[in-house]
Amino acid sequence: MQLRDAANPRVADVALVTTFGTTEDFAAYLDHPLHRAMVADLLEPLCESWLSIQNETA
């Protein structure tokens, strides 16, 4: 089974869904040194691209 469809860039191989208690918690996560290191050391070298979407719900 091949997940990637080169003709359709909207198809993703992996999804990560996270939930934060507050907007401030999310901001702290984005600025955390371990998160920044993961992006620099893992995502940037290994991923052709990625998409980040934030959605605030009441």
CHARMM-style PDB file with segment names, atoms N, HN, CA, C and O in Angstrom:
ATOM      1  N   MET     1       0.848  -1.189   0.000  1.00  0.00      PROA
ATOM      2  CA  MET     1       0.000   0.000   0.000  1.00  0.00      PROA
ATOM      3  C   MET     1       0.885   1.241   0.000  1.00  0.00      PROA
ATOM      4  O   MET     1       1.717   1.417   0.890  1.00  0.00      PROA
ATOM      5  N   GLN     2       0.708   2.076  -0.973  1.00  0.00      PROA
ATOM      6  HN  GLN     2       0.033   1.933  -1.696  1.00  0.00      PROA
ATOM      7  CA  GLN     2       1.473   3.309  -1.057  1.00  0.00      PROA
ATOM      8  C   GLN     2       0.579   4.469  -0.626  1.00  0.00      PROA
ATOM      9  O   GLN     2      -0.511   4.659  -1.166  1.00  0.00      PROA
ATOM     10  N   LEU     3       1.045   5.231   0.339  1.00  0.00      PROA
ATOM     11  HN  LEU     3       1.931   5.077   0.778  1.00  0.00      PROA
ATOM     12  CA  LEU     3       0.247   6.333   0.859  1.00  0.00      PROA
ATOM     13  C   LEU     3       0.436   7.609   0.067  1.00  0.00      PROA
ATOM     14  O   LEU     3      -0.505   8.388  -0.086  1.00  0.00      PROA
ATOM     15  N   ARG     4       1.612   7.831  -0.429  1.00  0.00      PROA
ATOM     16  HN  ARG     4       2.377   7.198  -0.305  1.00  0.00      PROA
ATOM     17  CA  ARG     4       1.922   9.087  -1.117  1.00  0.00      PROA
ATOM     18  C   ARG     4       1.364   9.061  -2.532  1.00  0.00      PROA
ATOM     19  O   ARG     4       1.583   8.107  -3.280  1.00  0.00      PROA
ATOM     20  N   ASP     5       0.656  10.094  -2.886  1.00  0.00      PROA
ATOM     21  HN  ASP     5       0.478  10.868  -2.279  1.00  0.00      PROA
ATOM     22  CA  ASP     5       0.147  10.262  -4.245  1.00  0.00      PROA
ATOM     23  C   ASP     5       0.807  11.519  -4.795  1.00  0.00      PROA
ATOM     24  O   ASP     5       0.410  12.636  -4.462  1.00  0.00      PROA
ATOM     25  N   ALA     6       1.804  11.332  -5.630  1.00  0.00      PROA
ATOM     26  HN  ALA     6       2.127  10.425  -5.900  1.00  0.00      PROA
ATOM     27  CA  ALA     6       2.573  12.467  -6.145  1.00  0.00      PROA
ATOM     28  C   ALA     6       1.709  13.464  -6.894  1.00  0.00      PROA
ATOM     29  O   ALA     6       2.051  14.644  -6.977  1.00  0.00      PROA
ATOM     30  N   ALA     7       0.604  13.009  -7.436  1.00  0.00      PROA
ATOM     31  HN  ALA     7       0.325  12.051  -7.369  1.00  0.00      PROA
ATOM     32  CA  ALA     7      -0.286  13.911  -8.178  1.00  0.00      PROA
ATOM     33  C   ALA     7      -1.168  14.745  -7.261  1.00  0.00      PROA
ATOM     34  O   ALA     7      -1.798  15.703  -7.709  1.00  0.00      PROA
ATOM     35  N   ASN     8      -1.219  14.390  -5.978  1.00  0.00      PROA
ATOM     36  HN  ASN     8      -0.707  13.612  -5.613  1.00  0.00      PROA
ATOM     37  CA  ASN     8      -2.085  15.093  -5.039  1.00  0.00      PROA
ATOM     38  C   ASN     8      -1.279  15.532  -3.817  1.00  0.00      PROA
ATOM     39  O   ASN     8      -1.117  14.747  -2.882  1.00  0.00      PROA
ATOM     40  N   PRO     9      -0.771  16.766  -3.801  1.00  0.00      PROA
ATOM     41  CA  PRO     9       0.065  17.219  -2.682  1.00  0.00      PROA
ATOM     42  C   PRO     9      -0.697  17.377  -1.368  1.00  0.00      PROA
ATOM     43  O   PRO     9      -0.080  17.617  -0.331  1.00  0.00      PROA
ATOM     44  N   ARG    10      -2.017  17.250  -1.389  1.00  0.00      PROA
ATOM     45  HN  ARG    10      -2.519  17.056  -2.232  1.00  0.00      PROA
ATOM     46  CA  ARG    10      -2.796  17.373  -0.161  1.00  0.00      PROA
ATOM     47  C   ARG    10      -2.820  16.079   0.644  1.00  0.00      PROA
ATOM     48  O   ARG    10      -3.331  16.061   1.764  1.00  0.00      PROA
ATOM     49  N   VAL    11      -2.279  15.004   0.097  1.00  0.00      PROA
ATOM     50  HN  VAL    11      -1.863  15.018  -0.813  1.00  0.00      PROA
ATOM     51  CA  VAL    11      -2.247  13.721   0.781  1.00  0.00      PROA
ATOM     52  C   VAL    11      -1.011  13.672   1.672  1.00  0.00      PROA
ATOM     53  O   VAL    11       0.090  14.000   1.229  1.00  0.00      PROA
ATOM     54  N   ALA    12      -1.193  13.264   2.925  1.00  0.00      PROA
ATOM     55  HN  ALA    12      -2.087  12.998   3.284  1.00  0.00      PROA
ATOM     56  CA  ALA    12      -0.083  13.199   3.870  1.00  0.00      PROA
ATOM     57  C   ALA    12       0.184  11.752   4.273  1.00  0.00      PROA
ATOM     58  O   ALA    12      -0.716  10.913   4.241  1.00  0.00      PROA
ATOM     59  N   ASP    13       1.420  11.473   4.649  1.00  0.00      PROA
ATOM     60  HN  ASP    13       2.151  12.155   4.674  1.00  0.00      PROA
ATOM     61  CA  ASP    13       1.796  10.148   5.125  1.00  0.00      PROA
ATOM     62  C   ASP    13       1.541   9.989   6.618  1.00  0.00      PROA
ATOM     63  O   ASP    13       1.254   8.890   7.091  1.00  0.00      PROA
ATOM     64  N   VAL    14       1.647  11.086   7.356  1.00  0.00      PROA
ATOM     65  HN  VAL    14       1.881  11.980   6.972  1.00  0.00      PROA
ATOM     66  CA  VAL    14       1.556  11.037   8.817  1.00  0.00      PROA
ATOM     67  C   VAL    14       0.795  12.252   9.310  1.00  0.00      PROA
ATOM     68  O   VAL    14       0.876  13.330   8.721  1.00  0.00      PROA
ATOM     69  N   ALA    15       0.054  12.071  10.396  1.00  0.00      PROA
ATOM     70  HN  ALA    15      -0.012  11.195  10.874  1.00  0.00      PROA
ATOM     71  CA  ALA    15      -0.614  13.204  11.043  1.00  0.00      PROA
ATOM     72  C   ALA    15      -0.325  13.145  12.536  1.00  0.00      PROA
ATOM     73  O   ALA    15      -0.334  12.070  13.137  1.00  0.00      PROA
ATOM     74  N   LEU    16      -0.076  14.273  13.112  1.00  0.00      PROA
ATOM     75  HN  LEU    16      -0.069  15.146  12.624  1.00  0.00      PROA
ATOM     76  CA  LEU    16       0.126  14.391  14.558  1.00  0.00      PROA
ATOM     77  C   LEU    16      -0.919  15.364  15.074  1.00  0.00      PROA
ATOM     78  O   LEU    16      -0.978  16.513  14.637  1.00  0.00      PROA
ATOM     79  N   VAL    17      -1.735  14.904  15.996  1.00  0.00      PROA
ATOM     80  HN  VAL    17      -1.687  13.970  16.350  1.00  0.00      PROA
ATOM     81  CA  VAL    17      -2.772  15.742  16.575  1.00  0.00      PROA
ATOM     82  C   VAL    17      -2.440  15.938  18.043  1.00  0.00      PROA
ATOM     83  O   VAL    17      -2.261  14.971  18.783  1.00  0.00      PROA
ATOM     84  N   THR    18      -2.359  17.187  18.457  1.00  0.00      PROA
ATOM     85  HN  THR    18      -2.504  17.973  17.856  1.00  0.00      PROA
ATOM     86  CA  THR    18      -2.085  17.492  19.859  1.00  0.00      PROA
ATOM     87  C   THR    18      -3.140  18.461  20.380  1.00  0.00      PROA
ATOM     88  O   THR    18      -3.729  19.232  19.623  1.00  0.00      PROA
ATOM     89  N   THR    19      -3.361  18.404  21.677  1.00  0.00      PROA
ATOM     90  HN  THR    19      -2.882  17.778  22.292  1.00  0.00      PROA
ATOM     91  CA  THR    19      -4.328  19.287  22.318  1.00  0.00      PROA
ATOM     92  C   THR    19      -3.635  20.003  23.466  1.00  0.00      PROA
ATOM     93  O   THR    19      -2.922  19.385  24.257  1.00  0.00      PROA
ATOM     94  N   PHE    20      -3.848  21.301  23.549  1.00  0.00      PROA
ATOM     95  HN  PHE    20      -4.427  21.803  22.906  1.00  0.00      PROA
ATOM     96  CA  PHE    20      -3.260  22.115  24.609  1.00  0.00      PROA
ATOM     97  C   PHE    20      -4.380  22.745  25.417  1.00  0.00      PROA
ATOM     98  O   PHE    20      -5.449  23.043  24.885  1.00  0.00      PROA
ATOM     99  N   GLY    21      -4.133  22.943  26.693  1.00  0.00      PROA
ATOM    100  HN  GLY    21      -3.264  22.701  27.125  1.00  0.00      PROA
ATOM    101  CA  GLY    21      -5.136  23.519  27.573  1.00  0.00      PROA
ATOM    102  C   GLY    21      -5.434  24.973  27.265  1.00  0.00      PROA
ATOM    103  O   GLY    21      -6.576  25.419  27.374  1.00  0.00      PROA
ATOM    104  N   THR    22      -4.395  25.713  26.877  1.00  0.00      PROA
ATOM    105  HN  THR    22      -3.468  25.350  26.788  1.00  0.00      PROA
ATOM    106  CA  THR    22      -4.560  27.141  26.612  1.00  0.00      PROA
ATOM    107  C   THR    22      -3.688  27.548  25.437  1.00  0.00      PROA
ATOM    108  O   THR    22      -2.786  26.815  25.032  1.00  0.00      PROA
ATOM    109  N   THR    23      -3.965  28.718  24.900  1.00  0.00      PROA
ATOM    110  HN  THR    23      -4.697  29.314  25.229  1.00  0.00      PROA
ATOM    111  CA  THR    23      -3.127  29.278  23.847  1.00  0.00      PROA
ATOM    112  C   THR    23      -1.716  29.500  24.358  1.00  0.00      PROA
ATOM    113  O   THR    23      -0.749  29.334  23.615  1.00  0.00      PROA
ATOM    114  N   GLU    24      -1.594  29.870  25.613  1.00  0.00      PROA
ATOM    115  HN  GLU    24      -2.380  30.004  26.218  1.00  0.00      PROA
ATOM    116  CA  GLU    24      -0.269  30.090  26.212  1.00  0.00      PROA
ATOM    117  C   GLU    24       0.522  28.782  26.285  1.00  0.00      PROA
ATOM    118  O   GLU    24       1.734  28.775  26.069  1.00  0.00      PROA
ATOM    119  N   ASP    25      -0.167  27.668  26.591  1.00  0.00      PROA
ATOM    120  HN  ASP    25      -1.151  27.673  26.767  1.00  0.00      PROA
ATOM    121  CA  ASP    25       0.501  26.367  26.609  1.00  0.00      PROA
ATOM    122  C   ASP    25       1.050  26.029  25.227  1.00  0.00      PROA
ATOM    123  O   ASP    25       2.167  25.526  25.102  1.00  0.00      PROA
ATOM    124  N   PHE    26       0.267  26.306  24.200  1.00  0.00      PROA
ATOM    125  HN  PHE    26      -0.640  26.714  24.301  1.00  0.00      PROA
ATOM    126  CA  PHE    26       0.711  26.050  22.828  1.00  0.00      PROA
ATOM    127  C   PHE    26       1.928  26.916  22.497  1.00  0.00      PROA
ATOM    128  O   PHE    26       2.895  26.429  21.912  1.00  0.00      PROA
ATOM    129  N   ALA    27       1.883  28.181  22.865  1.00  0.00      PROA
ATOM    130  HN  ALA    27       1.098  28.577  23.340  1.00  0.00      PROA
ATOM    131  CA  ALA    27       3.009  29.081  22.605  1.00  0.00      PROA
ATOM    132  C   ALA    27       4.268  28.600  23.318  1.00  0.00      PROA
ATOM    133  O   ALA    27       5.363  28.666  22.761  1.00  0.00      PROA
ATOM    134  N   ALA    28       4.113  28.117  24.551  1.00  0.00      PROA
ATOM    135  HN  ALA    28       3.222  28.063  25.004  1.00  0.00      PROA
ATOM    136  CA  ALA    28       5.265  27.606  25.296  1.00  0.00      PROA
ATOM    137  C   ALA    28       5.842  26.361  24.621  1.00  0.00      PROA
ATOM    138  O   ALA    28       7.060  26.187  24.576  1.00  0.00      PROA
ATOM    139  N   TYR    29       4.979  25.503  24.102  1.00  0.00      PROA
ATOM    140  HN  TYR    29       3.989  25.644  24.138  1.00  0.00      PROA
ATOM    141  CA  TYR    29       5.422  24.312  23.373  1.00  0.00      PROA
ATOM    142  C   TYR    29       6.227  24.701  22.132  1.00  0.00      PROA
ATOM    143  O   TYR    29       7.295  24.143  21.880  1.00  0.00      PROA
ATOM    144  N   LEU    30       5.717  25.648  21.369  1.00  0.00      PROA
ATOM    145  HN  LEU    30       4.850  26.102  21.574  1.00  0.00      PROA
ATOM    146  CA  LEU    30       6.426  26.063  20.156  1.00  0.00      PROA
ATOM    147  C   LEU    30       7.803  26.621  20.456  1.00  0.00      PROA
ATOM    148  O   LEU    30       8.732  26.436  19.669  1.00  0.00      PROA
ATOM    149  N   ASP    31       7.946  27.302  21.583  1.00  0.00      PROA
ATOM    150  HN  ASP    31       7.192  27.452  22.221  1.00  0.00      PROA
ATOM    151  CA  ASP    31       9.208  27.956  21.932  1.00  0.00      PROA
ATOM    152  C   ASP    31      10.130  27.056  22.749  1.00  0.00      PROA
ATOM    153  O   ASP    31      11.266  27.439  23.028  1.00  0.00      PROA
ATOM    154  N   HSD    32       9.669  25.870  23.138  1.00  0.00      PROA
ATOM    155  HN  HSD    32       8.746  25.558  22.911  1.00  0.00      PROA
ATOM    156  CA  HSD    32      10.460  24.988  23.997  1.00  0.00      PROA
ATOM    157  C   HSD    32      11.704  24.491  23.250  1.00  0.00      PROA
ATOM    158  O   HSD    32      11.619  24.137  22.074  1.00  0.00      PROA
ATOM    159  N   PRO    33      12.858  24.464  23.928  1.00  0.00      PROA
ATOM    160  CA  PRO    33      14.099  24.030  23.270  1.00  0.00      PROA
ATOM    161  C   PRO    33      14.020  22.615  22.687  1.00  0.00      PROA
ATOM    162  O   PRO    33      14.598  22.361  21.631  1.00  0.00      PROA
ATOM    163  N   LEU    34      13.320  21.693  23.349  1.00  0.00      PROA
ATOM    164  HN  LEU    34      12.851  21.899  24.207  1.00  0.00      PROA
ATOM    165  CA  LEU    34      13.212  20.337  22.811  1.00  0.00      PROA
ATOM    166  C   LEU    34      12.364  20.299  21.538  1.00  0.00      PROA
ATOM    167  O   LEU    34      12.651  19.532  20.618  1.00  0.00      PROA
ATOM    168  N   HSD    35      11.335  21.117  21.490  1.00  0.00      PROA
ATOM    169  HN  HSD    35      11.101  21.740  22.237  1.00  0.00      PROA
ATOM    170  CA  HSD    35      10.523  21.197  20.271  1.00  0.00      PROA
ATOM    171  C   HSD    35      11.345  21.795  19.135  1.00  0.00      PROA
ATOM    172  O   HSD    35      11.338  21.278  18.018  1.00  0.00      PROA
ATOM    173  N   ARG    36      12.044  22.873  19.419  1.00  0.00      PROA
ATOM    174  HN  ARG    36      12.050  23.293  20.326  1.00  0.00      PROA
ATOM    175  CA  ARG    36      12.880  23.503  18.381  1.00  0.00      PROA
ATOM    176  C   ARG    36      13.954  22.547  17.880  1.00  0.00      PROA
ATOM    177  O   ARG    36      14.259  22.520  16.687  1.00  0.00      PROA
ATOM    178  N   ALA    37      14.533  21.755  18.796  1.00  0.00      PROA
ATOM    179  HN  ALA    37      14.285  21.777  19.765  1.00  0.00      PROA
ATOM    180  CA  ALA    37      15.552  20.777  18.403  1.00  0.00      PROA
ATOM    181  C   ALA    37      14.943  19.678  17.533  1.00  0.00      PROA
ATOM    182  O   ALA    37      15.569  19.242  16.568  1.00  0.00      PROA
ATOM    183  N   MET    38      13.734  19.227  17.859  1.00  0.00      PROA
ATOM    184  HN  MET    38      13.225  19.581  18.643  1.00  0.00      PROA
ATOM    185  CA  MET    38      13.084  18.200  17.055  1.00  0.00      PROA
ATOM    186  C   MET    38      12.846  18.696  15.635  1.00  0.00      PROA
ATOM    187  O   MET    38      13.071  17.964  14.671  1.00  0.00      PROA
ATOM    188  N   VAL    39      12.397  19.925  15.508  1.00  0.00      PROA
ATOM    189  HN  VAL    39      12.215  20.520  16.291  1.00  0.00      PROA
ATOM    190  CA  VAL    39      12.170  20.491  14.178  1.00  0.00      PROA
ATOM    191  C   VAL    39      13.492  20.571  13.414  1.00  0.00      PROA
ATOM    192  O   VAL    39      13.573  20.148  12.261  1.00  0.00      PROA
ATOM    193  N   ALA    40      14.518  21.108  14.053  1.00  0.00      PROA
ATOM    194  HN  ALA    40      14.452  21.451  14.990  1.00  0.00      PROA
ATOM    195  CA  ALA    40      15.806  21.297  13.379  1.00  0.00      PROA
ATOM    196  C   ALA    40      16.508  19.976  13.077  1.00  0.00      PROA
ATOM    197  O   ALA    40      17.102  19.822  12.010  1.00  0.00      PROA
ATOM    198  N   ASP    41      16.446  19.021  14.007  1.00  0.00      PROA
ATOM    199  HN  ASP    41      15.964  19.146  14.874  1.00  0.00      PROA
ATOM    200  CA  ASP    41      17.219  17.785  13.875  1.00  0.00      PROA
ATOM    201  C   ASP    41      16.464  16.660  13.178  1.00  0.00      PROA
ATOM    202  O   ASP    41      17.086  15.758  12.618  1.00  0.00      PROA
ATOM    203  N   LEU    42      15.137  16.696  13.204  1.00  0.00      PROA
ATOM    204  HN  LEU    42      14.631  17.429  13.659  1.00  0.00      PROA
ATOM    205  CA  LEU    42      14.359  15.589  12.650  1.00  0.00      PROA
ATOM    206  C   LEU    42      13.516  16.015  11.447  1.00  0.00      PROA
ATOM    207  O   LEU    42      13.664  15.472  10.353  1.00  0.00      PROA
ATOM    208  N   LEU    43      12.646  16.974  11.655  1.00  0.00      PROA
ATOM    209  HN  LEU    43      12.526  17.415  12.544  1.00  0.00      PROA
ATOM    210  CA  LEU    43      11.728  17.343  10.578  1.00  0.00      PROA
ATOM    211  C   LEU    43      12.446  17.944   9.371  1.00  0.00      PROA
ATOM    212  O   LEU    43      12.250  17.498   8.240  1.00  0.00      PROA
ATOM    213  N   GLU    44      13.265  18.943   9.609  1.00  0.00      PROA
ATOM    214  HN  GLU    44      13.425  19.306  10.527  1.00  0.00      PROA
ATOM    215  CA  GLU    44      13.901  19.622   8.478  1.00  0.00      PROA
ATOM    216  C   GLU    44      14.782  18.684   7.643  1.00  0.00      PROA
ATOM    217  O   GLU    44      14.709  18.735   6.415  1.00  0.00      PROA
ATOM    218  N   PRO    45      15.613  17.828   8.259  1.00  0.00      PROA
ATOM    219  CA  PRO    45      16.448  16.952   7.428  1.00  0.00      PROA
ATOM    220  C   PRO    45      15.683  15.793   6.775  1.00  0.00      PROA
ATOM    221  O   PRO    45      16.062  15.346   5.693  1.00  0.00      PROA
ATOM    222  N   LEU    46      14.628  15.307   7.406  1.00  0.00      PROA
ATOM    223  HN  LEU    46      14.320  15.670   8.286  1.00  0.00      PROA
ATOM    224  CA  LEU    46      13.982  14.084   6.942  1.00  0.00      PROA
ATOM    225  C   LEU    46      12.716  14.297   6.121  1.00  0.00      PROA
ATOM    226  O   LEU    46      12.320  13.415   5.359  1.00  0.00      PROA
ATOM    227  N   CYS    47      12.091  15.429   6.264  1.00  0.00      PROA
ATOM    228  HN  CYS    47      12.412  16.145   6.883  1.00  0.00      PROA
ATOM    229  CA  CYS    47      10.794  15.641   5.620  1.00  0.00      PROA
ATOM    230  C   CYS    47      10.931  16.547   4.405  1.00  0.00      PROA
ATOM    231  O   CYS    47      11.563  17.601   4.456  1.00  0.00      PROA
ATOM    232  N   GLU    48      10.331  16.111   3.334  1.00  0.00      PROA
ATOM    233  HN  GLU    48       9.817  15.254   3.293  1.00  0.00      PROA
ATOM    234  CA  GLU    48      10.302  16.945   2.138  1.00  0.00      PROA
ATOM    235  C   GLU    48       9.505  18.208   2.406  1.00  0.00      PROA
ATOM    236  O   GLU    48       9.868  19.294   1.955  1.00  0.00      PROA
ATOM    237  N   SER    49       8.415  18.054   3.146  1.00  0.00      PROA
ATOM    238  HN  SER    49       8.120  17.171   3.512  1.00  0.00      PROA
ATOM    239  CA  SER    49       7.592  19.195   3.522  1.00  0.00      PROA
ATOM    240  C   SER    49       6.686  18.787   4.681  1.00  0.00      PROA
ATOM    241  O   SER    49       6.537  17.602   4.982  1.00  0.00      PROA
ATOM    242  N   TRP    50       6.097  19.766   5.312  1.00  0.00      PROA
ATOM    243  HN  TRP    50       6.218  20.728   5.067  1.00  0.00      PROA
ATOM    244  CA  TRP    50       5.085  19.501   6.318  1.00  0.00      PROA
ATOM    245  C   TRP    50       4.134  20.667   6.384  1.00  0.00      PROA
ATOM    246  O   TRP    50       4.439  21.776   5.945  1.00  0.00      PROA
ATOM    247  N   LEU    51       2.983  20.394   6.938  1.00  0.00      PROA
ATOM    248  HN  LEU    51       2.735  19.493   7.295  1.00  0.00      PROA
ATOM    249  CA  LEU    51       1.926  21.394   7.039  1.00  0.00      PROA
ATOM    250  C   LEU    51       1.494  21.468   8.488  1.00  0.00      PROA
ATOM    251  O   LEU    51       1.265  20.443   9.130  1.00  0.00      PROA
ATOM    252  N   SER    52       1.386  22.660   8.992  1.00  0.00      PROA
ATOM    253  HN  SER    52       1.572  23.492   8.471  1.00  0.00      PROA
ATOM    254  CA  SER    52       0.965  22.867  10.375  1.00  0.00      PROA
ATOM    255  C   SER    52      -0.343  23.676  10.370  1.00  0.00      PROA
ATOM    256  O   SER    52      -0.440  24.737   9.753  1.00  0.00      PROA
ATOM    257  N   ILE    53      -1.325  23.145  11.067  1.00  0.00      PROA
ATOM    258  HN  ILE    53      -1.247  22.283  11.568  1.00  0.00      PROA
ATOM    259  CA  ILE    53      -2.624  23.822  11.159  1.00  0.00      PROA
ATOM    260  C   ILE    53      -2.995  23.940  12.629  1.00  0.00      PROA
ATOM    261  O   ILE    53      -2.923  22.963  13.375  1.00  0.00      PROA
ATOM    262  N   GLN    54      -3.386  25.123  13.037  1.00  0.00      PROA
ATOM    263  HN  GLN    54      -3.444  25.917  12.431  1.00  0.00      PROA
ATOM    264  CA  GLN    54      -3.866  25.343  14.395  1.00  0.00      PROA
ATOM    265  C   GLN    54      -5.351  25.685  14.329  1.00  0.00      PROA
ATOM    266  O   GLN    54      -5.803  26.445  13.472  1.00  0.00      PROA
ATOM    267  N   ASN    55      -6.082  25.103  15.253  1.00  0.00      PROA
ATOM    268  HN  ASN    55      -5.715  24.485  15.949  1.00  0.00      PROA
ATOM    269  CA  ASN    55      -7.516  25.324  15.305  1.00  0.00      PROA
ATOM    270  C   ASN    55      -7.922  25.508  16.762  1.00  0.00      PROA
ATOM    271  O   ASN    55      -7.725  24.615  17.586  1.00  0.00      PROA
ATOM    272  N   GLU    56      -8.478  26.649  17.070  1.00  0.00      PROA
ATOM    273  HN  GLU    56      -8.638  27.375  16.401  1.00  0.00      PROA
ATOM    274  CA  GLU    56      -8.923  26.924  18.430  1.00  0.00      PROA
ATOM    275  C   GLU    56     -10.411  26.625  18.537  1.00  0.00      PROA
ATOM    276  O   GLU    56     -11.207  27.100  17.727  1.00  0.00      PROA
ATOM    277  N   THR    57     -10.779  25.841  19.532  1.00  0.00      PROA
ATOM    278  HN  THR    57     -10.133  25.455  20.189  1.00  0.00      PROA
ATOM    279  CA  THR    57     -12.188  25.515  19.741  1.00  0.00      PROA
ATOM    280  C   THR    57     -12.614  26.008  21.103  1.00  0.00      PROA
ATOM    281  O   THR    57     -11.797  26.173  22.009  1.00  0.00      PROA
ATOM    282  N   ALA    58     -13.882  26.235  21.228  1.00  0.00      PROA
ATOM    283  HN  ALA    58     -14.545  26.101  20.492  1.00  0.00      PROA
ATOM    284  CA  ALA    58     -14.415  26.738  22.499  1.00  0.00      PROA
ATOM    285  C   ALA    58     -14.802  25.595  23.402  1.00  0.00      PROA
ATOM    286  OT1 ALA    58     -15.271  25.820  24.517  1.00  0.00      PROA
TER     287      ALA     58
END
